[in-house]
Structure formats: C-alpha cells, structure tokens
Amino acid sequence: MLPLLEEDLVNRKQWISKEELLDYFAIGQCTPGIIALNVSTFIGNKRKGIIGGIVGTAGFLTGPILVILIIAMFLTNFADLAIVKNAFAGIRVCVCVLILQAVLKLWKNSIVDRTTLILYLVIFLLAVFGKQLPFAIPTAFLVIISGVFGVVFGKEGGKGS
C-alpha cells in the first residue's frame, strides 16, 4: 500500500508530505483496521477536521464493500477453476513485490544512522525470535519501546542521533 499511497497522496494530489505519510502509515499499522483506511481517516481529519475524518473513512469504505460483495457473490462459483487459482497465485507474487518495495522505502527513510540501525536490529530480532524466549513479547510492546527510544534518542525532524 505504501508505494500506492505515496504516489497518489504525496506526489499527485500533494495532500500530505512523505514524512506525514510515513507517520500515518506507522500509526495505521499499530491501530486496528486496514492501514489505507486509517490513513484515509487521518488525512480527512487533517484537511477538514472531524467531519473530514468521517467522510474520508466513509469514502474509503463504500467502494471496496460493494466490490467485495459482488466478488463474494460470484467467487464461490469460480474459486475451484484453474484460471482463478492461477490468477490469485500471480496476484500473490505482485503483493510480495509491493510489500518488498514498501519495506525498502521505509528502510531508506527510517534507518538513517547507526542508532536507528541498532534499534532496527534489536526490534527485528525480538520480533522474529521472540517466540523462542521463555516469555512472549507482544508486538504492541515493541512498538511502544521503539517510540520511547525515538523520543529519548531522536533529534528534531525524526532523524536519529
């Protein structure tokens, strides 16, 4: 989603800056719901206040709900066809590429020095190997710790020290 959101909201419409999008995206990942929906709500709120947030949310939801309903009505009839299975396999490959592209953009804008690299490595290791520890580390805890780390060690403008 990040490359699509950046192209549309930052480059084409210029509603928000790249930094704001990354902030909204990060918050959107930590809150319940679809990231693009959360970003729509944030942008609507930024542009037109609470009413803008409500309209942004409703505007985002209406189209996809209709499309999902239409697809759901017909997909059960065609889900077992080889062409449909192959199409979904191709779509999964595309989604992997989009996720990798988003990760690389986030990396480029987030890992700006040795301090942020160390934070990344620690959080990555805890997220990946945390299940092998004698106690579980909730993802929300990792997010909170990262935020606290950013406040304590960060410089103005979001760059690490």
Helices and strands as residue ranges (DSSP letters): H 2-5, I 6-12, H 18-30, H 35-78, H 82-110, H 114-129, G 130-132, H 139-153
